[in-house]
Amino acid sequence: MSVLRPFRAADMFSFNNINLDVWTETYGLAFYLNYLSTWPDLCYVQAAPSGRLMGYILGNAEGSSSDIHGHVTALTVAPEYRRLSLARRMTALLEFVSEEAYHAFFVDLFVRCNNDVAIDMYEGMGYSVWRRIRHYYGSLGVGSRGKDEEDAFDMRKPLSRDPSRRSVRPNGREMIVEHVA
């Protein structure tokens, strides 16, 4: 049994077991604090009974009132806790809050194009590829076009406010755009 609860600032001092993973983007403390202070209702952790953190999700609300959407900024689960549906539960809560509190049309996220496990997981949760963003991820700095840069899929899931499914594109993998930092 584990607990899904709001992310607290003190959790930043306990999530090394989650962040020390090749698939996880890590950020500075100011970034996390900004999310916690601006969108506390879209930031959660999954904790074991011992208090050990198992995973977390950070989200935000983006866009104008006519096209607002939820966004998964970071979702990660520690390797030893994967395949327990923790990511699915955290994402479902973020989707629920995006829809109920923000009246969002859809929820989107970005994932490395070569992260097949995550892509399959998101597709199983109803997300689809909206577009491919070239050079979205990079370890050589913003604006550089180094050999370590990777493309990302922008994946979206329509919510009930999008009954015509405008946020779904059948040929999203073929829609390629350049990343603008």
Backbone as CSV, one residue per row, in Angstrom:
resi,resn,N_x,N_y,N_z,CA_x,CA_y,CA_z,C_x,C_y,C_z
1,MET,0.852,-1.171,0.000,0.000,0.000,0.000,0.897,1.233,0.000
2,SER,0.492,2.234,-0.749,1.225,3.494,-0.787,0.233,4.646,-0.748
3,VAL,0.763,5.847,-0.599,-0.071,7.034,-0.462,0.252,8.004,-1.588
4,LEU,-0.787,8.472,-2.282,-0.654,9.530,-3.271,-1.056,10.816,-2.565
5,ARG,-0.102,11.741,-2.450,-0.361,12.952,-1.680,0.267,14.158,-2.375
6,PRO,-0.113,15.366,-1.958,0.498,16.558,-2.541,2.014,16.582,-2.327
7,PHE,2.711,17.076,-3.314,4.162,17.264,-3.264,4.439,18.414,-2.307
8,ARG,5.371,18.213,-1.372,5.766,19.253,-0.424,7.211,19.661,-0.702
9,ALA,7.544,20.876,-0.366,8.907,21.363,-0.611,9.953,20.447,0.018
10,ALA,9.684,19.909,1.197,10.649,19.028,1.870,10.902,17.744,1.077
11,ASP,9.988,17.371,0.183,10.177,16.165,-0.627,11.387,16.278,-1.553
12,MET,11.796,17.509,-1.858,12.951,17.698,-2.738,14.238,17.169,-2.117
13,PHE,14.243,16.982,-0.817,15.430,16.464,-0.151,15.383,14.952,0.012
14,SER,14.353,14.334,-0.574,14.177,12.884,-0.436,13.939,12.163,-1.751
15,PHE,14.155,12.824,-2.875,13.806,12.142,-4.126,14.993,11.750,-5.003
16,ASN,16.183,11.651,-4.405,17.339,11.209,-5.185,17.139,9.821,-5.772
17,ASN,16.466,8.931,-5.045,16.250,7.576,-5.567,15.396,7.613,-6.835
18,ILE,14.632,8.662,-7.020,13.795,8.799,-8.217,14.558,9.528,-9.311
19,ASN,15.231,10.608,-8.973,15.864,11.453,-9.984,17.143,10.883,-10.577
20,LEU,17.765,9.951,-9.911,19.010,9.379,-10.433,18.699,8.254,-11.418
21,ASP,18.092,8.628,-12.522,17.653,7.691,-13.541,17.898,8.341,-14.898
22,VAL,18.322,7.566,-15.893,18.673,8.137,-17.187,17.495,8.785,-17.909
23,TRP,16.270,8.364,-17.627,15.097,8.913,-18.317,14.545,10.158,-17.630
24,THR,15.022,10.486,-16.453,14.452,11.573,-15.671,15.186,12.883,-15.909
25,GLU,14.439,13.903,-16.280,14.971,15.258,-16.372,14.960,15.825,-14.955
26,THR,16.064,16.369,-14.524,16.106,16.983,-13.201,16.278,18.486,-13.363
27,TYR,15.818,19.208,-12.378,15.793,20.666,-12.442,16.391,21.220,-11.165
28,GLY,16.608,22.517,-11.138,17.093,23.183,-9.941,15.974,23.358,-8.921
29,LEU,16.349,23.613,-7.681,15.358,23.773,-6.616,14.356,24.882,-6.930
30,ALA,14.807,25.973,-7.536,13.907,27.088,-7.849,12.792,26.644,-8.789
31,PHE,13.117,25.753,-9.716,12.104,25.257,-10.653,11.002,24.514,-9.898
32,TYR,11.399,23.577,-9.045,10.420,22.821,-8.269,9.594,23.741,-7.375
33,LEU,10.254,24.677,-6.724,9.542,25.593,-5.833,8.548,26.466,-6.599
34,ASN,8.911,26.866,-7.804,7.997,27.646,-8.633,6.733,26.839,-8.927
35,TYR,6.892,25.586,-9.290,5.725,24.741,-9.564,4.877,24.542,-8.321
36,LEU,5.535,24.288,-7.203,4.801,24.058,-5.959,4.045,25.297,-5.502
37,SER,4.575,26.466,-5.781,3.889,27.684,-5.350,2.839,28.147,-6.357
38,THR,3.010,27.810,-7.624,2.079,28.269,-8.654,0.960,27.268,-8.929
39,TRP,1.290,25.983,-8.973,0.304,24.934,-9.280,0.354,23.816,-8.235
40,PRO,0.153,24.115,-6.968,0.264,23.067,-5.953,-0.752,21.944,-6.163
41,ASP,-1.874,22.249,-6.800,-2.903,21.237,-7.036,-2.580,20.309,-8.202
42,LEU,-1.439,20.539,-8.870,-1.026,19.682,-9.988,0.332,19.021,-9.730
43,CYS,0.739,18.955,-8.463,2.025,18.359,-8.088,1.799,17.335,-6.977
44,TYR,2.212,16.086,-7.219,1.950,14.994,-6.277,3.145,14.074,-6.168
45,VAL,3.212,13.361,-5.058,4.191,12.288,-4.886,3.447,11.023,-4.489
46,GLN,4.054,9.906,-4.818,3.588,8.603,-4.356,4.617,8.158,-3.331
47,ALA,4.158,7.854,-2.119,5.073,7.498,-1.031,4.741,6.121,-0.484
48,ALA,5.782,5.359,-0.157,5.634,4.056,0.470,5.233,4.259,1.931
49,PRO,4.721,3.222,2.586,4.366,3.348,4.009,5.535,3.818,4.875
50,SER,6.743,3.485,4.469,7.933,3.906,5.221,8.221,5.396,5.049
51,GLY,7.551,6.031,4.086,7.803,7.437,3.780,8.723,7.618,2.594
52,ARG,9.367,6.539,2.153,10.266,6.610,0.992,9.453,7.004,-0.233
53,LEU,9.965,7.979,-0.988,9.263,8.416,-2.188,9.439,7.397,-3.306
54,MET,8.339,7.110,-3.970,8.315,6.120,-5.043,8.271,6.789,-6.416
55,GLY,7.676,7.969,-6.498,7.560,8.687,-7.754,6.916,10.035,-7.519
56,TYR,6.939,10.871,-8.558,6.270,12.166,-8.461,5.817,12.634,-9.830
57,ILE,4.882,13.569,-9.813,4.401,14.225,-11.026,4.309,15.719,-10.741
58,LEU,4.790,16.512,-11.688,4.658,17.966,-11.630,3.883,18.389,-12.860
59,GLY,2.888,19.225,-12.667,2.112,19.697,-13.799,1.816,21.167,-13.694
60,ASN,1.275,21.703,-14.771,0.838,23.085,-14.770,-0.358,23.234,-15.700
61,ALA,-0.938,24.418,-15.691,-2.037,24.751,-16.592,-1.506,25.820,-17.536
62,GLU,-1.724,25.618,-18.837,-1.177,26.518,-19.845,-2.266,26.969,-20.797
63,GLY,-2.026,28.076,-21.472,-2.931,28.562,-22.487,-3.874,29.628,-21.956
64,SER,-4.742,30.092,-22.848,-5.738,31.089,-22.476,-7.035,30.389,-22.095
65,SER,-7.995,31.140,-21.612,-9.250,30.534,-21.145,-9.974,29.783,-22.258
66,SER,-9.776,30.182,-23.501,-10.472,29.499,-24.599,-9.784,28.205,-25.033
67,ASP,-8.530,28.030,-24.660,-7.828,26.800,-25.060,-6.901,26.282,-23.971
68,ILE,-7.288,26.448,-22.724,-6.434,26.029,-21.610,-6.256,24.506,-21.617
69,HIS,-5.082,24.093,-21.231,-4.820,22.655,-21.137,-3.884,22.376,-19.969
70,GLY,-3.957,21.159,-19.484,-3.044,20.691,-18.460,-1.764,20.210,-19.116
71,HIS,-0.689,20.279,-18.397,0.600,19.841,-18.942,1.351,19.034,-17.887
72,VAL,1.823,17.866,-18.270,2.681,17.049,-17.412,4.112,17.504,-17.673
73,THR,4.683,18.209,-16.732,6.051,18.697,-16.879,7.055,17.608,-16.534
74,ALA,6.789,16.884,-15.484,7.684,15.813,-15.056,6.850,14.696,-14.440
75,LEU,7.140,13.500,-14.865,6.526,12.295,-14.291,7.612,11.247,-14.238
76,THR,7.887,10.769,-13.050,8.917,9.747,-12.925,8.640,8.854,-11.723
77,VAL,9.020,7.606,-11.878,8.866,6.602,-10.830,10.232,5.949,-10.644
78,ALA,10.632,5.766,-9.399,11.915,5.119,-9.107,11.933,3.730,-9.741
79,PRO,13.066,3.302,-10.293,13.129,2.010,-10.997,12.573,0.833,-10.198
80,GLU,12.795,0.808,-8.887,12.336,-0.342,-8.105,10.821,-0.359,-7.902
81,TYR,10.133,0.735,-8.282,8.678,0.797,-8.105,7.917,0.843,-9.438
82,ARG,8.617,0.597,-10.524,7.946,0.642,-11.825,7.075,-0.597,-12.032
83,ARG,6.138,-0.457,-12.939,5.195,-1.523,-13.315,4.205,-1.843,-12.195
84,LEU,3.906,-0.826,-11.377,2.909,-0.969,-10.313,1.718,-0.033,-10.558
85,SER,1.644,0.569,-11.730,0.589,1.522,-12.125,0.650,2.835,-11.358
86,LEU,1.797,3.156,-10.765,1.918,4.418,-10.043,1.839,5.610,-10.995
87,ALA,2.525,5.516,-12.134,2.484,6.609,-13.115,1.063,6.816,-13.619
88,ARG,0.354,5.735,-13.832,-1.032,5.816,-14.299,-1.912,6.541,-13.266
89,ARG,-1.724,6.222,-11.996,-2.530,6.862,-10.946,-2.215,8.344,-10.798
90,MET,-0.929,8.674,-10.842,-0.557,10.078,-10.716,-1.057,10.881,-11.912
91,THR,-0.942,10.305,-13.105,-1.415,10.990,-14.305,-2.925,11.162,-14.280
92,ALA,-3.640,10.144,-13.838,-5.103,10.235,-13.759,-5.525,11.362,-12.826
93,LEU,-4.816,11.541,-11.720,-5.148,12.621,-10.798,-4.869,13.981,-11.444
94,LEU,-3.754,14.113,-12.126,-3.442,15.371,-12.805,-4.489,15.663,-13.881
95,GLU,-4.922,14.662,-14.612,-5.962,14.854,-15.632,-7.269,15.304,-14.985
96,PHE,-7.627,14.666,-13.880,-8.864,15.011,-13.173,-8.839,16.469,-12.710
97,VAL,-7.744,16.878,-12.072,-7.641,18.251,-11.587,-7.601,19.230,-12.766
98,SER,-6.915,18.877,-13.843,-6.877,19.742,-15.029,-8.281,19.988,-15.552
99,GLU,-9.076,18.943,-15.565,-10.438,19.065,-16.087,-11.361,19.782,-15.105
100,GLU,-11.340,19.392,-13.849,-12.281,19.934,-12.874,-11.924,21.357,-12.410
101,ALA,-10.667,21.601,-12.123,-10.275,22.902,-11.580,-9.976,23.935,-12.668
102,TYR,-9.414,23.471,-13.788,-8.987,24.402,-14.835,-9.861,24.346,-16.093
103,HIS,-10.771,23.393,-16.146,-11.658,23.213,-17.314,-10.838,23.044,-18.601
104,ALA,-9.803,22.238,-18.502,-8.879,22.028,-19.614,-9.509,21.224,-20.739
105,PHE,-9.052,21.511,-21.952,-9.490,20.784,-23.137,-8.744,19.463,-23.283
106,PHE,-7.464,19.480,-22.924,-6.639,18.284,-23.049,-5.488,18.376,-22.068
107,VAL,-4.748,17.289,-21.931,-3.502,17.269,-21.170,-2.418,16.863,-22.151
108,ASP,-1.276,17.529,-22.091,-0.168,17.155,-22.959,1.093,16.898,-22.150
109,LEU,2.067,16.310,-22.817,3.356,15.989,-22.214,4.357,15.798,-23.327
110,PHE,5.620,15.829,-22.972,6.690,15.579,-23.932,7.467,14.360,-23.474
111,VAL,7.843,13.525,-24.431,8.578,12.301,-24.124,9.628,12.077,-25.208
112,ARG,10.774,11.580,-24.806,11.832,11.280,-25.782,11.317,10.258,-26.798
113,CYS,11.597,10.504,-28.056,11.113,9.622,-29.124,11.654,8.203,-29.008
114,ASN,12.790,8.032,-28.346,13.354,6.692,-28.204,12.951,6.012,-26.902
115,ASN,12.075,6.612,-26.118,11.620,6.013,-24.861,10.349,5.198,-25.139
116,ASP,10.546,4.062,-25.781,9.424,3.224,-26.215,8.538,2.755,-25.073
117,VAL,9.126,2.474,-23.920,8.326,2.012,-22.776,7.356,3.100,-22.347
118,ALA,7.847,4.330,-22.221,6.976,5.435,-21.810,5.926,5.733,-22.876
119,ILE,6.315,5.720,-24.136,5.360,5.989,-25.218,4.244,4.958,-25.201
120,ASP,4.603,3.695,-25.058,3.574,2.638,-24.978,2.657,2.847,-23.779
121,MET,3.241,3.237,-22.646,2.444,3.479,-21.445,1.456,4.622,-21.689
122,TYR,1.945,5.729,-22.238,1.065,6.876,-22.485,-0.019,6.541,-23.505
123,GLU,0.335,5.824,-24.551,-0.681,5.433,-25.532,-1.735,4.545,-24.879
124,GLY,-1.323,3.679,-23.963,-2.264,2.844,-23.224,-3.183,3.640,-22.310
125,MET,-2.769,4.871,-21.969,-3.590,5.754,-21.136,-4.430,6.711,-21.984
126,GLY,-4.393,6.564,-23.300,-5.219,7.395,-24.172,-4.524,8.583,-24.804
127,TYR,-3.221,8.709,-24.631,-2.472,9.789,-25.261,-2.096,9.388,-26.682
128,SER,-1.964,10.366,-27.553,-1.498,10.115,-28.908,-0.511,11.210,-29.294
129,VAL,0.300,10.911,-30.283,1.320,11.865,-30.714,0.661,12.979,-31.516
130,TRP,0.888,14.206,-31.081,0.390,15.385,-31.777,1.415,15.867,-32.803
131,ARG,2.712,15.822,-32.398,3.789,16.243,-33.286,5.131,15.778,-32.730
132,ARG,6.130,15.824,-33.584,7.504,15.515,-33.203,8.268,16.836,-33.179
133,ILE,8.991,17.075,-32.083,9.740,18.320,-31.935,11.232,17.992,-32.016
134,ARG,11.855,18.509,-33.053,13.278,18.229,-33.265,14.135,18.951,-32.234
135,HIS,15.145,18.236,-31.757,16.151,18.791,-30.842,15.543,19.339,-29.555
136,TYR,14.489,18.724,-29.072,13.831,19.212,-27.853,14.711,18.983,-26.617
137,TYR,15.292,17.798,-26.523,16.155,17.468,-25.389,17.604,17.644,-25.811
138,GLY,18.408,18.189,-24.930,19.815,18.335,-25.262,20.670,18.495,-24.030
139,SER,21.841,17.886,-24.068,22.736,17.979,-22.918,23.839,19.001,-23.144
140,LEU,23.851,19.640,-24.304,24.939,20.570,-24.593,24.543,22.027,-24.450
141,GLY,23.374,22.299,-23.919,22.972,23.678,-23.676,21.892,24.144,-24.621
142,VAL,21.164,25.127,-24.180,20.062,25.674,-24.959,20.595,26.296,-26.241
143,GLY,19.940,25.988,-27.346,20.305,26.582,-28.619,21.411,25.860,-29.361
144,SER,22.138,24.980,-28.696,23.191,24.250,-29.392,22.576,23.125,-30.207
145,ARG,23.245,22.710,-31.198,22.788,21.597,-32.034,23.844,20.490,-31.968
146,GLY,24.046,20.010,-30.771,25.077,19.012,-30.533,24.613,17.600,-30.811
147,LYS,25.548,16.682,-30.810,25.248,15.285,-31.129,24.363,14.620,-30.081
148,ASP,24.279,15.184,-28.875,23.486,14.570,-27.820,22.027,14.998,-27.828
149,GLU,21.642,15.889,-28.729,20.260,16.365,-28.734,19.329,15.301,-29.279
150,GLU,18.127,15.246,-28.704,17.135,14.244,-29.089,15.799,14.906,-29.379
151,ASP,15.035,14.256,-30.225,13.693,14.716,-30.533,12.723,14.259,-29.450
152,ALA,11.592,14.956,-29.368,10.535,14.599,-28.426,9.220,14.473,-29.171
153,PHE,8.353,13.614,-28.658,6.968,13.595,-29.104,6.171,14.468,-28.153
154,ASP,5.334,15.327,-28.712,4.337,16.078,-27.957,3.102,15.189,-28.007
155,MET,2.731,14.614,-26.875,1.594,13.697,-26.813,0.441,14.382,-26.087
156,ARG,-0.779,14.117,-26.555,-1.962,14.764,-25.980,-3.071,13.753,-25.742
157,LYS,-3.859,14.080,-24.723,-5.051,13.288,-24.412,-6.226,14.250,-24.281
158,PRO,-7.258,14.079,-25.109,-8.412,14.972,-25.001,-9.206,14.701,-23.729
159,LEU,-9.766,15.758,-23.158,-10.639,15.642,-22.000,-12.075,15.901,-22.456
160,SER,-13.024,15.856,-21.560,-14.432,15.948,-21.956,-14.795,17.280,-22.593
161,ARG,-14.020,18.320,-22.359,-14.287,19.624,-22.963,-13.877,19.656,-24.442
162,ASP,-13.291,18.589,-24.933,-12.887,18.469,-26.341,-13.626,17.295,-26.987
163,PRO,-14.964,17.370,-27.065,-15.727,16.234,-27.604,-15.453,15.968,-29.085
164,SER,-15.050,16.992,-29.828,-14.740,16.782,-31.249,-13.311,16.288,-31.449
165,ARG,-12.576,16.145,-30.352,-11.211,15.604,-30.367,-10.271,16.411,-31.269
166,ARG,-10.346,17.744,-31.134,-9.452,18.628,-31.893,-7.995,18.460,-31.461
167,SER,-7.783,17.931,-30.270,-6.422,17.758,-29.763,-5.806,16.422,-30.183
168,VAL,-6.474,15.720,-31.088,-5.957,14.448,-31.604,-5.634,14.631,-33.085
169,ARG,-4.492,14.131,-33.491,-4.065,14.214,-34.887,-3.640,12.808,-35.315
170,PRO,-4.259,12.250,-36.345,-3.938,10.875,-36.732,-2.522,10.679,-37.269
171,ASN,-1.913,11.712,-37.809,-0.576,11.583,-38.400,0.469,12.365,-37.607
172,GLY,0.315,12.424,-36.302,1.188,13.239,-35.466,2.663,12.908,-35.566
173,ARG,2.996,11.654,-35.765,4.423,11.279,-35.856,5.083,11.877,-37.097
174,GLU,4.280,12.198,-38.094,4.820,12.783,-39.329,4.848,14.307,-39.300
175,MET,4.228,14.916,-38.293,4.220,16.376,-38.162,5.480,16.768,-37.384
176,ILE,6.490,17.250,-38.090,7.782,17.545,-37.480,7.974,19.063,-37.455
177,VAL,8.301,19.560,-36.263,8.572,20.998,-36.089,9.915,21.167,-35.403
178,GLU,10.502,22.329,-35.579,11.764,22.655,-34.918,11.488,23.180,-33.521
179,HIS,12.334,22.833,-32.580,12.207,23.351,-31.208,12.679,24.789,-31.183
180,VAL,11.871,25.647,-30.611,12.228,27.043,-30.435,12.359,27.275,-28.938
181,ALA,13.566,27.560,-28.497,13.815,27.735,-27.058,13.325,29.063,-26.559
